[in-house]
Amino acid sequence: MAAPSNPSRTVFHLDMDAFFVSVEEIFDPSLKGRPVVVGGESHERGVVSAASYEARKFGIHSAMPLRTAYQRCPHATFVPGHPERYREYSGRVFEVLGKFSPKVEMASIDEAYLDMTGTARLLGPPMLAAHKLHEEVKRATGLNCSIGIATSRLVAKIASDQAKRNGILWVQPGVEARYLAPMEVHRIPGVGKVMESNLHSMGIRRIGDLAALEESFLESKFGKWGLALAGKAEGRDAGGWFDAEIADRSDPKSISHEHTFNEDTADPDRLEATLTHLAEKVCRRLREHQLYARTVQLKLRYTDFSTMTRAHTLPAPTQLDMDIVEHSRRLLHANWQRGRTIRLIGVHASGFTAEVGQLDLLDGGRTERWRKALEATDKLRDKFGESAVALGSGMSGRFRERVHENPAALPGKEPAKPI
């Protein structure tokens, strides 16, 4: 059974408008008013990270292959992107949000939830508080944002999308179900193409169609997700994407990084160097979350798109670059078919614990020296950027940091619990 709605609760969802593109426009005003694609060069194999509103008119959207975006709009300006700039501006936004509520959850680099319940005496009613927040974000960053206001995160998120661009929309308590009813079911966060297709096959096309069904029927069809759907159709935070309270951070279940080569390769040195760089990035995230991994997995995708994954359980949990590098390389040499060209390579860590493995008293203090060195390295990266320091064996395998919504060192993403 989904949790009942709370009419006294006030939730803001703030979404920065075309965030990556807008930051690029600050540094290059000539981009304003032009179709702009952020994510890479037009000839590369990557995907679109963001598109300006002018580019979206040509059907360009995030996750689209860059080459497809170029075909749709050859005169667009393609920008590789500057992740350090985006982190900096996300940090500025986070600082502003902390002035409005003690409960802030950065859902990604450009969107956040705020629990504004009980702030009316200090900031005024929801619309007034939202206008103040809107103006303060603009003042601190020079960027526009859209804000949705509701009694739940789900409705606030949908409202902020409808408020774009640069607007505010308040869905008042008691009208959530009526507000959602005419919308298509894919507007519910978590309803992807497969679920949408399943619902359509049952004659369910609008959220109102979903709300009219009995919870027991939805549960019989989709299990616990069916119960969550029933609650979401009424505008409640009913599981799925919204299990925890705002600002209650949870640890990730896995951490992975992968890289698609612009040209397929069978060069062992290049593969090893790229693998080293990926392992560094994984370990950086492990230390960021204060977690230790028990399992490392290698992913290889060959030229014919066949994909192979192989995992190995480590002797002891670790978050050290040298350990993940060593074991991922072993997996590469044990499983790669020599001479066969590789399109994509990836490193995946899982089996997390918040406890460090037992120290090896016979390693002469090597592990402890690595810990201290990596602690210093992470501080340098925090100050000067992710590319400031790297292992020498991974230098030739380094590649431009991909622009995405949840990078390392994201403001407001502290560990859920200390060691």
Backbone torsions as a table, in degrees:
resi	resn	phi	psi	omega
1	MET	NA	131.3	179.9
2	ALA	-72.3	148.3	179.8
3	ALA	-64.9	144.2	179.4
4	PRO	-67.7	156.3	179.0
5	SER	-73.6	157.4	-179.7
6	ASN	-120.8	98.6	-174.3
7	PRO	-65.1	-17.7	-179.7
8	SER	-88.3	-4.8	-178.5
9	ARG	-83.6	141.7	176.6
10	THR	-127.5	120.0	-179.0
11	VAL	-121.2	132.3	171.8
12	PHE	-104.5	139.5	166.2
13	HIS	-117.6	115.6	179.7
14	LEU	-103.9	127.5	-179.1
15	ASP	-128.0	120.1	179.6
16	MET	-69.6	137.3	-176.5
17	ASP	-80.2	119.3	178.1
18	ALA	43.5	55.3	-166.7
19	PHE	-54.3	-56.4	-177.0
20	PHE	-58.6	-45.4	-179.2
21	VAL	-64.5	-42.6	-178.0
22	SER	-63.3	-37.6	176.4
23	VAL	-66.2	-41.4	178.1
24	GLU	-60.7	-36.7	-179.3
25	GLU	-67.0	-28.7	176.8
26	ILE	-63.6	-40.3	-178.1
27	PHE	-85.0	-20.8	178.6
28	ASP	-141.0	83.8	-176.9
29	PRO	-57.9	-19.5	-180.0
30	SER	-65.3	-15.7	179.9
31	LEU	-76.4	-18.0	-176.2
32	LYS	-61.8	133.6	178.2
33	GLY	81.6	2.4	-178.4
34	ARG	-111.9	155.2	173.4
35	PRO	-69.5	118.7	-176.9
36	VAL	-126.2	136.6	178.2
37	VAL	-121.9	124.6	178.9
38	VAL	-105.7	134.5	177.4
39	GLY	147.0	-22.1	-179.2
40	GLY	160.0	-179.5	177.0
41	GLU	-76.7	157.3	-173.5
42	SER	-65.4	-22.2	-177.1
43	HIS	-93.5	-3.9	-174.4
44	GLU	-81.7	165.5	-177.6
45	ARG	-82.8	-7.3	-175.2
46	GLY	-68.8	-172.3	-179.2
47	VAL	-121.3	163.1	179.1
48	VAL	-69.8	128.4	174.5
49	SER	-90.2	-34.4	179.1
50	ALA	-161.4	154.8	178.2
51	ALA	-137.1	142.5	176.9
52	SER	-67.7	162.6	179.6
53	TYR	-60.7	-32.1	178.3
54	GLU	-67.1	-35.9	178.7
55	ALA	-73.4	-31.3	-178.9
56	ARG	-65.8	-23.7	177.3
57	LYS	-63.2	-20.4	178.7
58	PHE	-95.0	9.8	178.7
59	GLY	84.9	14.3	179.5
60	ILE	-84.8	134.7	-179.6
61	HIS	-146.5	166.6	-179.4
62	SER	-63.0	149.7	-179.2
63	ALA	77.0	-3.0	175.0
64	MET	-75.3	140.1	175.7
65	PRO	-56.8	138.2	-178.7
66	LEU	-57.3	-38.0	-178.7
67	ARG	-66.2	-34.4	176.0
68	THR	-68.3	-40.3	178.0
69	ALA	-60.3	-39.5	179.1
70	TYR	-65.4	-39.8	178.3
71	GLN	-62.2	-36.3	-178.5
72	ARG	-78.0	-29.2	-178.1
73	CYS	-148.0	79.3	-176.9
74	PRO	-61.9	-24.3	-177.7
75	HIS	-89.7	5.2	177.4
76	ALA	-69.5	154.0	174.6
77	THR	-92.7	122.1	-178.9
78	PHE	-99.7	125.7	-176.3
79	VAL	-120.6	125.5	178.6
80	PRO	-59.6	-30.7	179.0
81	GLY	100.8	159.5	-177.5
82	HIS	-133.3	84.9	-176.6
83	PRO	-54.9	-33.9	-179.5
84	GLU	-64.5	-38.5	177.8
85	ARG	-64.5	-41.4	-177.5
86	TYR	-66.3	-39.3	176.7
87	ARG	-63.1	-41.1	-179.8
88	GLU	-61.0	-46.7	-177.5
89	TYR	-72.9	-31.8	174.3
90	SER	-63.9	-38.1	177.2
91	GLY	-63.5	-37.9	177.5
92	ARG	-64.0	-41.5	178.1
93	VAL	-62.5	-44.4	-178.6
94	PHE	-60.4	-39.4	177.9
95	GLU	-62.1	-41.3	178.2
96	VAL	-63.8	-44.7	-177.3
97	LEU	-60.7	-36.7	-179.7
98	GLY	-64.8	-18.4	176.9
99	LYS	-80.9	-15.8	-176.3
100	PHE	-102.8	-26.4	-179.7
101	SER	-156.1	143.5	174.9
102	PRO	-77.8	-12.6	-179.1
103	LYS	-110.7	97.2	-178.8
104	VAL	-125.3	132.5	177.3
105	GLU	-123.6	112.8	175.0
106	MET	-77.8	104.3	-179.6
107	ALA	-72.3	-29.6	175.4
108	SER	-161.4	-172.6	-176.0
109	ILE	-66.5	-20.4	-175.3
110	ASP	-128.1	16.5	177.0
111	GLU	-148.4	150.7	-176.7
112	ALA	-152.5	153.3	172.1
113	TYR	-107.5	140.8	174.5
114	LEU	-126.0	130.8	171.2
115	ASP	-87.3	106.8	-176.2
116	MET	-99.6	10.4	179.6
117	THR	-59.1	129.4	176.9
118	GLY	82.8	8.3	-179.0
119	THR	-97.6	1.1	-173.5
120	ALA	-61.4	-38.0	-178.4
121	ARG	-63.9	-31.8	-178.1
122	LEU	-89.5	-40.9	-171.5
123	LEU	-112.3	-8.1	-178.5
124	GLY	94.4	178.8	179.1
125	PRO	-62.8	165.6	-172.3
126	PRO	-50.8	-47.5	-177.1
127	MET	-64.5	-39.8	178.7
128	LEU	-66.1	-44.2	178.5
129	ALA	-62.1	-39.4	179.5
130	ALA	-65.0	-39.8	177.5
131	HIS	-64.9	-39.0	176.9
132	LYS	-62.8	-44.4	178.8
133	LEU	-63.3	-43.8	179.0
134	HIS	-55.5	-48.0	-177.9
135	GLU	-69.1	-37.5	-178.0
136	GLU	-69.4	-38.0	176.4
137	VAL	-62.8	-43.1	178.3
138	LYS	-62.3	-42.7	-178.4
139	ARG	-65.4	-41.0	-174.4
140	ALA	-79.6	-25.2	-173.5
141	THR	-123.4	-21.9	-173.2
142	GLY	78.6	9.4	-176.0
143	LEU	-111.9	154.0	176.8
144	ASN	-92.7	153.6	176.0
145	CYS	-142.6	164.9	174.4
146	SER	-121.4	144.3	-175.3
147	ILE	-128.7	129.3	172.6
148	GLY	-107.3	139.9	-178.7
149	ILE	-124.4	132.1	179.0
150	ALA	-163.5	-176.0	177.5
151	THR	-90.0	-3.8	-179.9
152	SER	-141.1	157.4	176.8
153	ARG	-64.1	-40.0	-177.5
154	LEU	-57.4	-51.6	-177.6
155	VAL	-70.0	-37.7	178.6
156	ALA	-61.8	-39.0	179.7
157	LYS	-65.3	-44.6	178.8
158	ILE	-65.2	-38.7	-179.2
159	ALA	-65.4	-40.3	179.6
160	SER	-64.3	-33.8	177.9
161	ASP	-67.1	-39.7	178.3
162	GLN	-72.4	-22.0	-179.7
163	ALA	-79.2	-11.4	-177.6
164	LYS	-66.4	143.7	2.0
165	ARG	-99.1	143.8	169.1
166	ASN	60.8	39.7	-177.3
167	GLY	-127.0	-179.4	178.3
168	ILE	-134.7	134.9	178.1
169	LEU	-134.9	126.3	179.9
170	TRP	-112.0	117.6	172.7
171	VAL	-94.9	107.2	-171.0
172	GLN	-73.1	154.0	-178.5
173	PRO	-55.9	136.0	176.4
174	GLY	97.9	-13.3	-177.8
175	VAL	-113.3	11.6	-174.6
176	GLU	-58.0	-47.9	-177.0
177	ALA	-64.2	-41.5	178.9
178	ARG	-65.5	-37.1	178.7
179	TYR	-63.9	-41.9	-176.3
180	LEU	-79.6	-28.4	-168.3
181	ALA	-49.2	-45.3	-176.3
182	PRO	-79.4	-5.9	-176.4
183	MET	-79.2	152.1	177.3
184	GLU	-70.2	150.6	-172.4
185	VAL	-62.8	-24.8	-178.3
186	HIS	-69.8	-9.5	177.9
187	ARG	-72.8	-16.9	176.9
188	ILE	-72.6	121.9	177.6
189	PRO	-56.3	130.0	-178.7
190	GLY	101.5	-14.6	176.7
191	VAL	-88.9	102.0	179.6
192	GLY	-91.0	-169.8	-175.8
193	LYS	-63.8	-37.9	-178.7
194	VAL	-67.4	-48.1	179.2
195	MET	-63.4	-40.9	178.6
196	GLU	-59.8	-42.7	179.1
197	SER	-63.5	-40.6	178.4
198	ASN	-63.6	-41.8	179.1
199	LEU	-66.9	-41.2	178.1
200	HIS	-60.3	-38.6	-179.5
201	SER	-64.8	-19.4	177.8
202	MET	-97.3	6.4	179.4
203	GLY	82.7	13.6	-179.2
204	ILE	-100.7	106.7	-177.3
205	ARG	-116.4	-28.4	-179.0
206	ARG	-112.8	156.6	178.4
207	ILE	-62.6	-32.5	176.3
208	GLY	-62.1	-35.8	175.9
209	ASP	-61.3	-39.0	-179.9
210	LEU	-68.2	-42.9	-178.2
211	ALA	-65.4	-24.2	-177.8
212	ALA	-78.2	-10.9	-177.0
213	LEU	-88.2	153.0	176.5
214	GLU	-71.9	143.4	177.9
215	GLU	-59.2	-38.0	-178.3
216	SER	-62.7	-35.2	178.4
217	PHE	-67.1	-46.5	-179.6
218	LEU	-64.7	-36.4	178.1
219	GLU	-65.8	-38.2	179.7
220	SER	-66.4	-28.1	-178.7
221	LYS	-87.8	-39.4	-170.8
222	PHE	-128.0	8.3	178.2
223	GLY	67.3	-142.2	-178.0
224	LYS	-61.7	-32.4	178.4
225	TRP	-65.3	-30.4	176.5
226	GLY	-65.1	-40.5	176.4
227	LEU	-64.7	-39.6	177.9
228	ALA	-63.4	-41.1	178.6
229	LEU	-60.6	-40.1	179.6
230	ALA	-60.5	-43.4	178.8
231	GLY	-68.2	-41.3	-179.7
232	LYS	-63.8	-36.6	-179.8
233	ALA	-62.8	-22.7	177.3
234	GLU	-96.2	1.8	176.3
235	GLY	91.6	19.6	-178.1
236	ARG	-101.6	154.3	173.4
237	ASP	-80.3	84.5	-170.9
238	ALA	-109.6	74.6	175.5
239	GLY	72.3	-166.1	-178.8
240	GLY	68.0	-113.7	-179.3
241	TRP	-77.9	-11.1	-169.5
242	PHE	-126.8	51.9	-177.4
243	ASP	-76.6	-42.1	-174.4
244	ALA	-97.7	167.8	175.3
245	GLU	-75.9	160.7	178.4
246	ILE	-59.2	133.4	178.9
247	ALA	77.9	-1.6	172.2
248	ASP	-84.2	99.7	-173.1
249	ARG	-83.6	141.4	177.2
250	SER	-117.8	150.7	-179.8
251	ASP	-76.4	150.0	176.1
252	PRO	-69.8	152.9	177.4
253	LYS	-85.8	-22.3	177.4
254	SER	-157.7	161.0	177.0
255	ILE	-135.7	130.9	-179.0
256	SER	-144.9	152.6	172.2
257	HIS	-139.1	140.5	178.6
258	GLU	-142.6	163.4	-177.2
259	HIS	-140.5	132.0	173.9
260	THR	-99.3	121.8	-179.7
261	PHE	-71.7	144.0	175.3
262	ASN	-66.2	-30.6	173.6
263	GLU	-132.1	132.3	-179.4
264	ASP	-56.5	147.9	-175.3
265	THR	-139.4	149.0	172.2
266	ALA	-126.4	20.9	-179.6
267	ASP	-81.1	112.0	-177.0
268	PRO	-58.2	-39.8	-178.7
269	ASP	-64.5	-41.6	-180.0
270	ARG	-67.7	-39.6	179.0
271	LEU	-64.4	-43.7	179.4
272	GLU	-64.3	-43.1	-179.1
273	ALA	-64.9	-41.5	178.6
274	THR	-65.2	-40.2	178.4
275	LEU	-62.1	-40.1	178.0
276	THR	-62.2	-44.8	-180.0
277	HIS	-63.6	-40.8	178.3
278	LEU	-65.0	-40.8	178.8
279	ALA	-63.1	-38.6	175.4
280	GLU	-57.6	-44.9	-177.7
281	LYS	-65.8	-39.7	177.7
282	VAL	-63.1	-45.3	-178.0
283	CYS	-67.4	-34.0	176.1
284	ARG	-59.1	-43.0	179.4
285	ARG	-69.8	-36.5	177.1
286	LEU	-59.6	-46.7	-179.6
287	ARG	-68.6	-33.4	177.8
288	GLU	-60.2	-38.4	-179.9
289	HIS	-93.1	1.9	-178.3
290	GLN	54.9	47.9	-179.7
291	LEU	-121.2	157.0	177.0
292	TYR	-123.4	137.2	-175.5
293	ALA	-100.3	137.6	175.6
294	ARG	-94.9	-21.3	-173.7
295	THR	-130.3	136.1	173.9
296	VAL	-120.3	139.5	-177.8
297	GLN	-129.4	139.0	176.4
298	LEU	-102.1	139.3	175.6
299	LYS	-123.4	129.4	176.0
300	LEU	-127.7	133.2	173.0
301	ARG	-121.6	122.0	-176.6
302	TYR	-84.9	175.3	-177.8
303	THR	-57.4	-35.2	-179.4
304	ASP	-82.6	10.0	178.2
305	PHE	73.7	2.5	172.0
306	SER	-67.7	140.2	-172.9
307	THR	-123.6	136.5	-179.3
308	MET	-124.9	134.9	173.5
309	THR	-126.9	140.1	177.8
310	ARG	-138.8	134.9	-176.9
311	ALA	-118.6	157.0	179.3
312	HIS	-142.3	133.5	175.9
313	THR	-86.7	127.5	-175.1
314	LEU	-78.9	155.0	177.8
315	PRO	-60.7	-31.9	178.8
316	ALA	-152.0	148.9	178.6
317	PRO	-58.4	145.0	-176.9
318	THR	-148.3	160.1	170.5
319	GLN	-135.4	16.6	-175.9
320	LEU	-93.5	135.2	-178.3
321	ASP	-53.4	-45.9	-173.5
322	MET	-60.4	-35.7	-178.9
323	ASP	-70.5	-48.4	-178.6
324	ILE	-66.2	-38.4	176.9
325	VAL	-60.9	-49.2	-177.0
326	GLU	-58.3	-48.4	-174.9
327	HIS	-75.6	-32.6	176.7
328	SER	-69.3	-35.5	176.5
329	ARG	-66.1	-40.0	177.0
330	ARG	-59.7	-42.0	178.1
331	LEU	-63.2	-38.7	178.3
332	LEU	-61.0	-51.0	-175.8
333	HIS	-69.3	-27.3	-179.2
334	ALA	-81.2	-21.9	-170.8
335	ASN	-123.4	-18.8	-180.0
336	TRP	-74.0	133.5	175.2
337	GLN	-81.8	100.9	-174.0
338	ARG	-49.3	133.6	178.8
339	GLY	90.4	-16.0	179.5
340	ARG	-82.9	126.9	-173.1
341	THR	-74.0	141.7	-175.5
342	ILE	-112.6	134.5	178.8
343	ARG	-92.8	-39.3	-175.1
344	LEU	-140.6	144.2	175.9
345	ILE	-136.2	143.5	-177.1
346	GLY	-148.3	156.6	176.2
347	VAL	-124.7	133.6	-174.9
348	HIS	-131.0	131.9	177.8
349	ALA	-119.6	142.6	-178.9
350	SER	-155.6	-168.9	-178.2
351	GLY	63.6	53.8	-169.6
352	PHE	-80.5	150.5	171.1
353	THR	-141.7	154.0	177.2
354	ALA	-91.7	4.0	-178.8
355	GLU	-106.9	139.5	177.0
356	VAL	-75.4	148.4	177.0
357	GLY	-68.5	163.4	179.9
358	GLN	-62.3	132.2	-178.7
359	LEU	-68.1	140.3	176.3
360	ASP	-85.9	109.7	-176.3
361	LEU	-73.7	-7.8	-177.5
362	LEU	-99.7	2.3	-176.6
363	ASP	-90.7	7.6	175.2
364	GLY	66.6	25.4	179.7
365	GLY	82.0	8.4	-177.4
366	ARG	-60.7	-43.8	-178.4
367	THR	-61.9	-43.8	-178.7
368	GLU	-65.9	-36.4	177.2
369	ARG	-65.1	-38.5	176.6
370	TRP	-63.3	-42.0	-179.4
371	ARG	-58.5	-47.3	-177.9
372	LYS	-67.2	-39.6	179.5
373	ALA	-64.1	-41.5	-178.4
374	LEU	-72.7	-31.1	174.8
375	GLU	-62.4	-43.1	177.2
376	ALA	-67.1	-38.6	179.0
377	THR	-61.8	-43.7	-179.6
378	ASP	-64.0	-36.7	178.0
379	LYS	-64.5	-39.4	176.9
380	LEU	-64.4	-40.3	179.0
381	ARG	-66.4	-38.7	177.3
382	ASP	-60.0	-37.7	-175.1
383	LYS	-85.1	-40.1	-171.8
384	PHE	-114.6	-1.4	178.4
385	GLY	109.8	159.6	-175.1
386	GLU	-63.4	-25.0	-177.6
387	SER	-90.8	6.6	-174.0
388	ALA	-67.8	-36.1	-176.1
389	VAL	-137.6	142.7	179.0
390	ALA	-154.6	157.5	173.7
391	LEU	-66.1	139.9	-179.6
392	GLY	-60.2	-36.4	-177.9
393	SER	-70.2	-12.5	179.5
394	GLY	-106.7	1.4	-174.6
395	MET	-59.2	-46.0	-176.9
396	SER	-72.6	-12.6	179.8
397	GLY	-100.5	6.0	-178.8
398	ARG	-71.1	149.0	179.3
399	PHE	-140.9	162.3	-179.7
400	ARG	-59.6	133.1	179.4
401	GLU	-61.1	129.2	-178.2
402	ARG	-72.8	139.3	177.6
403	VAL	-80.0	119.0	177.2
404	HIS	-150.9	175.9	-167.6
405	GLU	-80.3	-20.0	-176.1
406	ASN	-130.7	68.0	-179.8
407	PRO	-77.3	172.0	173.0
408	ALA	-65.3	157.0	177.2
409	ALA	61.8	31.3	178.6
410	LEU	-74.9	128.4	179.7
411	PRO	-56.5	140.4	177.0
412	GLY	79.8	10.5	-178.8
413	LYS	-113.4	42.0	178.5
414	GLU	-65.3	162.4	-179.5
415	PRO	-59.4	152.5	178.6
416	ALA	-69.7	-27.9	-179.7
417	LYS	-154.2	147.7	177.3
418	PRO	-77.4	161.4	177.5
419	ILE	-69.4	NA	NA
